[in-house]
Amino acid sequence: MGSVAKKGLQQYLLQLQKNPLRTKAITAGVLSAVSDIVSQKLSGIQKLQLRRLLLKVIFGAAYLGPLGHYFHMFLDKLFKGKKDSKTVAKKVVLEQVTISPLNNLIFMIFYGLAIEGRPWIHVKSKLKKEYPTVQYTAWTFWPVVGWINHQYLPLELRVVFQSMIAFCWGIYLNLRARSLALTKG
């Protein structure tokens, strides 16, 4: 690893220790931004939609990063930091029946209301049609991520790891939302 990259990583890990909430929030915001830029380009948007990008940064930094920070601290306190297979399974199940459905629901509401600017009645209709499919897909994907996260990563890196995986998940959700809008339009 080059010395610049190594120093950057060391500084990042130091910030993660000194200011964990802030660092996780900024990381989630930045990765949400990069995910949205990739999504916009893959969906054929020629000119970067800056308002949409800013809203995605806010969503990542103000919601995803802090929620993940506190949720993982809660899980570690609840299960006393244990990492045996039975405890990891319990953490993954708890995560999948609480935070996973909530995150997908809030994202879809936020995307419809704030990013697309749709009225609530249209967002609600889209939720009824699309939320079950999105959540089912999440349940086929995120438990594996959760298992790796809880089994192998220390507490301070779990939100960062999830944010990196959410980068890909965000692209999936954005492209899904875009393709559904195109087929109806």
N, C-alpha and C positions, 0 to 999 in steps of 0.2 A: 504494500500500500504506500502510495506517495506520501511524503512528509506533510504536504498541505492537507490532503484528505485525512491523514491520521490525526493531525492537530485539530482539524474541524470536528472529527468524531469525538475526540477527547473533550473538546469544548462543549459539544452538544451533551455528552454524558455528564459533564460537570454541571451544566445548566439543569439537566434532568434531576440531579441530586439537590441542587440549591433551590431551584424554583420549579418543582414538578408540575404543578397545575398550569402555570403560565407556559412552560415548555410544551406540555402535551396539547394545550389549546392552540398554540401557534403551529405546532406540527400538524394537528388535525386540519387547521385552516389552510395551511400551505398545500397539504396533500389533497384536500377537497378542491382547491384551485387548479392544481395540475390535472386532477381527474376530470374536472369540468372542461378544461382546455382540450384535453385529448378527446373527450366525448363530443365537444362541439366540432372538432375537426373530422372525427370519424363519421359524424352524422351529416357532413356536407355543408356545414355552416361556413360561409366564406369569410365573413368579417366577425371577429371575436365579439361576442355579446358581453360587454363589460358589466352591465347591470346584473345580469345573470351570474357572472363570475364573482362579483362582489357579494351577492347574496349567498352563494355557495361557500365562500370564505367565511362569512359570518356564521352560517349554519355549522360549519366544521369547528370553528374557533369558540363560538359561544354555546354550542349545544353538545356536539359529539365529543370533543376533547374533555371538557369538564365532567360530563356525565360518565364517560368511561373512567376517568380518574377516580371519582367517588364510588362508582359501582364496584370497581376492582378492589378498592380499599375495603368496602363493605364485605365483599365475598371473602377476602383474606381474614377479616376479623371474625366473620361468621364461622368460618371453617378453621380458624386458628392457624392459618398459613400452611396447612397440611397439603401434601402433593401426592398422596397415595392414589391408586387408580379409582378406588371407590369415592374418595373425596372429589377428585377431578371430575368424575362422572356426575356427581351431584352439582358441582359448580356449572358444568356445561348445561345440564338440564334446567337449572334455575335461570341461567342466562337466556336459554332458548324460549322459556315460557314467560319471561318478563321483559327483558331489555330488547330482545330481538323483535318481537311484535310491536313494541312501543316505538323503537327507532324507525322501522319501516312505515308505520302509520304516520308518525310525525313527519318523516321525509316526504311522503306522498302528499300530505296536506300542505306542507310548506311549498313543495314544488308547484302544486296546482294553484294555490292562492298567491304566493309571493313571486314565483318565477314566471309562471304562465299568465298570472293575472286573471284567472278564471273566477267566476262567482262561486260561492259556497255550494250552491245546488249542483253545479257541474262537477265540482271536486268530490262531493259526496257520492254522486252517481258513478264517477270513475273509481272511487274507493270500493264501492260495492262490487264492481265488475272485476277490478284488477288486483285488489289487495290480497285475496286468497292465493292467487297464483304467485305473486311476489313473495308472500310469506312461506308458501310451500317450497319455492326455490331456495329461499333463505335457509330453511330447515334441512335442505339437502347439501348445503354448502358450509354454513357457519359452524355447525357442531364440530367439524374436523378442525377448523381454525381455532375454536374454543379449546378443544382438547390439547392441541399443540401449545397454545398460549398458556393454559393453566398448568400443564405438565412440565414444560421445559423452560419457560421464561420467568425471570424474577418479576416481582410486582411492578417495579418502576419501568419495565419495558413492555408491559402488556398492552397499554393503550397505544404506544408507538407501533407495535406489531399489528394490532387491529387496524390502526389508521392506514398502514401500508396495504393491508388486504382490502380495506374499505375503499382504497383508491380504485381497485378493480371492480368492486361491487358497485361503486358509484358510477363507473362507466356503464356497467350493465343496466342499472336503473335509469340512467339518462337516455341510453340508446333505446331501451324499452319504452320509456315515456315518449320519446321522439317518434319511434316507429308507430306507436298506437295513434299519435296525433296525425301522422301522415296518412295512415290508412283510413282515418275518419274524415280527413280534410280533402 
